[in-house]
Structures are given as structure tokens and as C-alpha cells.
């Protein structure tokens, strides 16, 4: 099941920030026919704070954890066994500068997804 996140205090205290100072690790992007996805692995200390809550992180919160990515990404789920792994998604065709869905980019992304799917099925 998906678990949500909340912090007892945000931003974390300076001592907590030092303990959590390792840089996030970013997955490659992957997609289905509707969204592109990525996951971000934070220092395990963040997971302890995330697991205590009952909501997902806002953009301000995850950016405050030194997560850096283009616009339009939403924290949509927490991997319960490893809450320090944040799961993000955004609609296909999202303009990375504005964070808004561009209908032409969306059409192109969906066509590319379908071409790649067709290639895999014929291989």
C-alpha cells in the first residue's frame, strides 16, 4: 500500500540536515501511455521522517531536501518498505520549463511510447 508523508518540523533542523547531506540519486525516466516516472533515492534518515506522516510531499518540501528536477513532477507515492525512495510522475508531454502539459508535446510523447511498445512486441 501507498503511504503518505509528513514532517513534524519543516525544514529539518541543521543537525538533521548535516546527517542527511548526501546527494539524492535519480533514476532514469520511464513511462507508460499516460505518465513519465522517476524515483529519487534520498539518505535513509529522510525515510524515518517521511514514514511518520500521512501525506505526500509538496514541491517545496522535496526541493527542500535537495531534490532538483525540472518542473511538473509530483510526488505521488511512497515505497513503503523504503520510504527514503520518493516516487514521482508527471503527465506525458509536460513542458519541463513551465510544468504545464503541452498538447503537441503530449501527442509526440504518446506516439513515441507507442512506437517503442510496437518495437518491443515485434522483437
C-alpha positions as CSV (number, residue, x, y, z in Angstrom):
1,X,0.0,0.0,0.0
2,X,1.0,3.6,-0.6
3,X,2.0,5.5,2.5
4,X,1.9,9.3,2.6
5,X,4.5,11.7,4.2
6,X,4.6,14.4,6.8
7,X,7.3,16.1,8.7
8,X,7.0,17.1,12.4
9,X,9.1,20.1,11.5
10,X,10.0,21.5,8.2
11,X,12.6,22.4,7.2
12,X,14.6,19.9,9.3
13,X,16.9,21.2,12.0
14,X,20.6,22.0,11.0
15,X,21.9,18.8,12.7
16,X,19.4,16.7,10.9
17,X,20.3,18.4,7.6
18,X,24.0,17.5,8.1
19,X,23.1,13.9,8.7
20,X,21.0,13.9,5.5
21,X,23.6,15.7,3.4
22,X,24.3,13.0,0.9
23,X,23.2,13.9,-2.6
24,X,20.0,12.3,-4.0
25,X,20.3,9.6,-6.6
26,X,18.0,9.9,-9.6
27,X,16.6,7.1,-11.7
28,X,16.3,7.3,-15.5
29,X,12.8,8.3,-16.6
30,X,10.4,5.6,-17.6
31,X,6.8,5.8,-18.9
32,X,3.5,4.2,-19.6
33,X,1.0,5.6,-22.1
34,X,0.0,8.4,-19.7
35,X,2.8,9.4,-17.4
36,X,6.6,9.6,-17.2
37,X,8.0,8.4,-13.9
38,X,11.2,8.6,-12.0
39,X,12.3,7.7,-8.5
40,X,14.7,9.6,-6.3
41,X,16.7,7.9,-3.6
42,X,17.4,10.1,-0.5
43,X,19.6,9.4,2.5
44,X,17.9,6.8,4.7
45,X,17.5,9.3,7.5
46,X,14.8,11.1,5.4
47,X,12.8,7.9,5.4
48,X,12.3,8.0,9.1
49,X,10.7,11.4,8.9
50,X,8.6,10.6,5.9
51,X,7.3,7.3,7.3
52,X,5.8,9.0,10.4
53,X,3.3,11.1,8.4
54,X,0.2,10.7,6.4
55,X,0.6,12.8,3.3
56,X,2.8,13.2,0.2
57,X,5.4,15.9,0.0
58,X,4.8,19.2,-1.6
59,X,7.2,20.6,-4.2
60,X,8.6,23.0,-1.6
61,X,9.3,20.1,0.8
62,X,11.0,17.8,-1.7
63,X,13.0,20.7,-3.1
64,X,14.0,21.5,0.5
65,X,15.5,18.0,0.6
66,X,17.9,19.0,-2.2
67,X,15.8,17.1,-4.9
68,X,16.5,19.0,-8.1
69,X,14.4,18.3,-11.2
70,X,12.5,20.2,-13.9
71,X,9.0,21.4,-13.3
72,X,5.8,19.4,-13.4
73,X,6.9,16.5,-11.2
74,X,4.6,15.4,-8.5
75,X,5.4,13.1,-5.5
76,X,2.6,10.6,-6.0
77,X,3.6,7.6,-3.8
78,X,6.0,6.3,-1.1
79,X,7.6,2.9,-1.4
80,X,6.6,1.7,2.0
81,X,9.5,-0.8,2.6
82,X,11.9,2.0,1.7
83,X,10.3,5.4,2.4
84,X,13.5,7.3,1.5
85,X,12.8,6.4,-2.1
86,X,10.4,9.1,-3.5
87,X,8.3,8.2,-6.5
88,X,7.5,11.0,-8.9
89,X,5.4,11.3,-12.0
90,X,4.2,13.9,-14.5
91,X,1.8,13.7,-17.5
92,X,3.5,12.8,-20.8
93,X,4.1,16.0,-22.8
94,X,4.8,18.2,-19.8
95,X,7.0,21.2,-20.7
96,X,9.9,20.9,-18.3
97,X,10.3,24.7,-18.1
98,X,6.7,25.6,-17.3
99,X,5.5,22.4,-15.7
100,X,2.3,22.5,-17.9
101,X,1.2,19.9,-20.4
102,X,1.8,21.0,-24.0
103,X,-0.7,19.2,-26.2
104,X,1.8,18.9,-29.1
105,X,4.5,17.5,-26.8
106,X,1.9,15.2,-25.3
107,X,0.9,13.9,-28.7
108,X,4.5,13.3,-29.7
109,X,5.4,11.6,-26.4
110,X,2.4,9.2,-26.8
111,X,3.3,8.4,-30.4
112,X,6.9,7.7,-29.4
113,X,5.7,5.5,-26.5
114,X,3.5,3.5,-28.9
115,X,6.4,3.1,-31.4
116,X,8.7,1.8,-28.7
117,X,5.9,-0.6,-27.5
118,X,5.3,-1.8,-31.0
119,X,9.1,-2.5,-31.5
120,X,9.3,-4.5,-28.3
121,X,6.3,-6.6,-29.3
122,X,7.7,-7.4,-32.7
123,X,11.2,-8.1,-31.4
